[in-house]
Amino acid sequence: MGAAVRCADNRAVSESPKAGAGILARIGAACALSALCALLATPGKAAGGHVGFLGCSNTVGAVSGYGLDGGTRFWPNTPTFTSYGGGTVEVWADPGTNDFGGWGTFQGALASFPDTSRVWVQICVKAGQAPAEVEPAASTVLAKVHELAPGRTVYVSALNGYSDHVCSLTGTSGATVAASVRDWAVSHALAVRGPTMPALSKLQVMSDGCHPNPQGQKILGAALISFFGS
């Protein structure tokens, strides 16, 4: 009858007592295979290198929280990323009209971290928009990310929602619209589905009711760690 041997990460692997002198080697191989299977089950964690990011101020807040939670894979969140503020998908799609500097920041970080293997894009929208209005802009933005970062895996997520109040910037349906656009992008093979960002409560946002405070940042950051690893 086989015995259950536990790997370093506490996964059980069966091994026969008749294995003899080769038991340790076979246990090691079984553990390695078990670890590989677990890794492949969460594709966001499968690659090495840095993780780039693109989105709005809440995206930057989530990456800040990722760092507060001990994560080290994302690009370092330097003050230059304040240029992402107001970065709805439509603004990214037409930066000239809005005098938006986000693309310069994105390209600069990409050049500073050539080992970047994944890029996380968050769909940020403003109040009152419908999915059909945002989808063309999302297509433009994701195509440009692939152009600037060829060979990298691009993940797409929706903007976080709010559990007990309404953010005036995104309105009552902002998170729902963003999720619909995310699903549309994934269904058209424009990107791979990324992490689902948790809704924030009044206690987890700043006085504006929209942007995450340090507590909210850590909650969003935990979702990034769960998906991309620390």
URUR-V471536 format. One record per residue. N is the residue number from 1. SS is DSSP state (hx for helix, st for strand, lp for the rest). PSI is psi in degrees with one decimal (999 if undefined). BURIAL is b if it has 24 or more other ideal C-beta (glycine too) atoms within 12 Angstrom, else e. Layout:
BEGIN
n | ss | psi | burial
N | SS | PSI | BURIAL
N | SS | PSI | BURIAL
END
This chain:
BEGIN
n | ss | psi | burial
1 | lp | 134.8 | e
2 | lp | 155.0 | e
3 | st | 152.6 | e
4 | st | 119.9 | e
5 | st | 136.6 | b
6 | st | 135.2 | e
7 | lp | 176.1 | e
8 | lp | -30.2 | e
9 | lp | 16.1 | e
10 | lp | 12.5 | e
11 | lp | 138.9 | e
12 | st | 134.2 | e
13 | st | 129.9 | b
14 | st | 141.1 | e
15 | st | 134.5 | b
16 | lp | 142.2 | e
17 | hx | -11.9 | e
18 | hx | 7.5 | e
19 | hx | -25.4 | e
20 | hx | -143.6 | e
21 | hx | -22.7 | e
22 | hx | 9.2 | e
23 | hx | -43.4 | e
24 | hx | -40.4 | e
25 | hx | -41.4 | e
26 | hx | -36.6 | e
27 | hx | -44.0 | b
28 | hx | -43.2 | e
29 | hx | -40.3 | e
30 | hx | -41.1 | b
31 | hx | -41.8 | b
32 | hx | -42.3 | e
33 | hx | -40.9 | e
34 | hx | -42.2 | b
35 | hx | -40.2 | e
36 | hx | -42.9 | e
37 | hx | -41.3 | e
38 | hx | -37.3 | e
39 | hx | -44.0 | e
40 | hx | -20.2 | e
41 | lp | -18.7 | e
42 | lp | 85.1 | e
43 | hx | -25.3 | e
44 | hx | -23.4 | b
45 | hx | -4.4 | b
46 | lp | -24.3 | e
47 | lp | 155.3 | b
48 | lp | -165.6 | e
49 | lp | 175.9 | b
50 | lp | 160.1 | b
51 | st | 121.8 | b
52 | st | 168.9 | b
53 | st | 153.1 | b
54 | st | 134.4 | b
55 | lp | -134.2 | b
56 | lp | -165.9 | b
57 | hx | -32.3 | b
58 | hx | -30.4 | b
59 | hx | -45.4 | b
60 | hx | -39.0 | b
61 | hx | -38.9 | b
62 | hx | -40.7 | b
63 | hx | -35.2 | b
64 | hx | -45.0 | b
65 | hx | -34.2 | b
66 | hx | -43.5 | b
67 | hx | -40.8 | b
68 | hx | -30.6 | b
69 | lp | 1.8 | b
70 | lp | 5.1 | e
71 | lp | 146.7 | b
72 | lp | 1.9 | e
73 | lp | -29.5 | b
74 | st | 157.1 | b
75 | lp | 140.1 | b
76 | lp | 133.8 | e
77 | lp | 86.6 | b
78 | lp | 166.2 | e
79 | hx | -20.2 | e
80 | hx | -23.1 | e
81 | hx | -1.0 | b
82 | hx | -18.5 | e
83 | hx | -14.1 | b
84 | hx | -10.3 | b
85 | lp | 133.7 | b
86 | lp | 12.9 | b
87 | lp | 66.1 | b
88 | lp | 164.9 | b
89 | hx | -39.3 | b
90 | hx | -33.7 | b
91 | hx | -42.9 | b
92 | hx | -35.0 | b
93 | hx | -24.6 | b
94 | lp | 65.9 | e
95 | hx | -29.0 | b
96 | hx | -42.2 | e
97 | hx | -32.8 | e
98 | hx | 5.5 | e
99 | lp | 50.0 | e
100 | lp | 131.7 | b
101 | lp | 13.4 | e
102 | hx | -37.6 | b
103 | hx | -36.1 | b
104 | hx | -41.2 | e
105 | hx | -44.2 | b
106 | hx | -47.7 | b
107 | hx | -36.2 | b
108 | hx | -43.0 | e
109 | hx | -38.5 | b
110 | hx | -38.9 | b
111 | hx | -34.6 | e
112 | hx | -25.3 | e
113 | lp | 74.5 | b
114 | lp | -13.2 | e
115 | lp | 4.3 | e
116 | lp | 122.6 | b
117 | lp | -14.9 | b
118 | st | 149.1 | b
119 | st | 128.0 | b
120 | st | 121.5 | b
121 | st | 128.2 | b
122 | st | 131.9 | b
123 | st | 107.9 | b
124 | lp | 133.3 | b
125 | lp | 167.3 | b
126 | lp | 164.4 | b
127 | lp | 141.8 | e
128 | lp | -1.3 | e
129 | lp | 152.8 | b
130 | lp | 154.6 | e
131 | hx | -42.2 | b
132 | hx | -25.1 | e
133 | hx | -30.8 | e
134 | hx | -29.1 | b
135 | hx | -44.9 | b
136 | hx | -38.6 | e
137 | hx | -40.5 | b
138 | hx | -40.1 | b
139 | hx | -43.2 | b
140 | hx | -46.0 | b
141 | hx | -46.7 | b
142 | hx | -35.4 | b
143 | hx | -39.0 | e
144 | hx | -35.7 | b
145 | hx | -44.8 | b
146 | hx | -35.1 | b
147 | hx | -43.4 | e
148 | hx | -27.1 | b
149 | lp | 62.8 | b
150 | lp | 142.0 | e
151 | lp | -8.4 | e
152 | lp | 150.4 | b
153 | st | 127.8 | b
154 | st | 124.2 | b
155 | st | 144.6 | b
156 | st | 135.9 | b
157 | st | 160.2 | b
158 | st | 155.5 | b
159 | lp | 145.4 | b
160 | lp | 154.3 | b
161 | lp | -164.9 | b
162 | st | 131.8 | b
163 | lp | -29.4 | e
164 | lp | 17.1 | e
165 | lp | 174.3 | e
166 | lp | 128.6 | e
167 | lp | 125.5 | b
168 | lp | -24.8 | e
169 | lp | -31.9 | b
170 | lp | -15.1 | b
171 | lp | -170.3 | b
172 | lp | -22.3 | e
173 | lp | 12.8 | b
174 | hx | -47.9 | b
175 | hx | -36.4 | b
176 | hx | -42.1 | b
177 | hx | -45.4 | b
178 | hx | -39.9 | b
179 | hx | -38.0 | b
180 | hx | -41.8 | b
181 | hx | -40.5 | b
182 | hx | -49.1 | b
183 | hx | -37.7 | b
184 | hx | -45.1 | b
185 | hx | -42.2 | b
186 | hx | -41.7 | b
187 | hx | -23.8 | e
188 | lp | 13.8 | e
189 | lp | 32.4 | e
190 | lp | -21.5 | b
191 | lp | 169.6 | b
192 | st | 143.3 | b
193 | st | 129.7 | b
194 | lp | -165.2 | b
195 | lp | 149.5 | b
196 | lp | 122.2 | b
197 | lp | 133.1 | b
198 | lp | 152.3 | b
199 | lp | 147.4 | b
200 | st | 147.4 | b
201 | lp | 175.5 | e
202 | hx | -32.4 | e
203 | hx | -9.9 | e
204 | hx | 10.6 | b
205 | st | 164.3 | b
206 | lp | -179.2 | e
207 | lp | -18.7 | e
208 | lp | -8.5 | e
209 | lp | 6.6 | b
210 | lp | -51.2 | b
211 | lp | 138.2 | b
212 | st | 137.0 | b
213 | lp | -179.5 | b
214 | hx | -38.3 | e
215 | hx | -44.4 | e
216 | hx | -37.5 | b
217 | hx | -42.4 | b
218 | hx | -34.2 | b
219 | hx | -44.4 | b
220 | hx | -40.2 | b
221 | hx | -35.0 | b
222 | hx | -34.5 | b
223 | hx | -36.2 | b
224 | hx | -40.9 | b
225 | hx | -42.0 | b
226 | hx | -35.4 | e
227 | hx | -49.6 | b
228 | hx | -13.9 | b
229 | lp | 165.5 | b
230 | lp | 999 | e
END
